[in-house]
Amino acid sequence: MKKRSYKVQTKIWCNETGVIYNSVKEASEKTGVNASAISQQMKGNRNNVGGLTFKKINVEEMLNEIQKYKDIIADIVTVEFNKRGENR
């Protein structure tokens, strides 16, 4: 039986604006920066393009990171809620 493979979904993140794009093409269209220049910058061949820097992000990894922070925040809220209950 063949193992099913799937492509990991990646997005393009602009460090300066925080905007996440679906592709280099979309990032290029929305920012007015040449798509080839964006690709070269992400490969490390350029420091920035039009004053912007871009990074590929793995959506699955990003969601895992978000879940970690949600768990941490939930723990902090629980502790603070319990502290307030003790002070009454």
Phi, psi and omega in degrees: 000131180284141175283131180285129178248151177217153180278131177288129182286128177239153177233169179247124183250131175267118183299321186285323184259340183079003181283138177251127181251154180284339183200167174297321179301314179296318178301318179297313181296319185281330183260344183080009179266139180303132182300319179297321179295321178298314179300317179296320179296318181292334177279353179094007181276350178219146178289318179203169177227118182059030181081004181246152173235144184234156180214139173283137176234141178272120186299319180298315178296320180297317179295323177296319178296318179300318180297321178300314181293323177299319179295318179296315180297319179299319178296317180296316180298319179298315179298313181296321178297317179294322178298316181294325178292328179285334183275001181273000000 
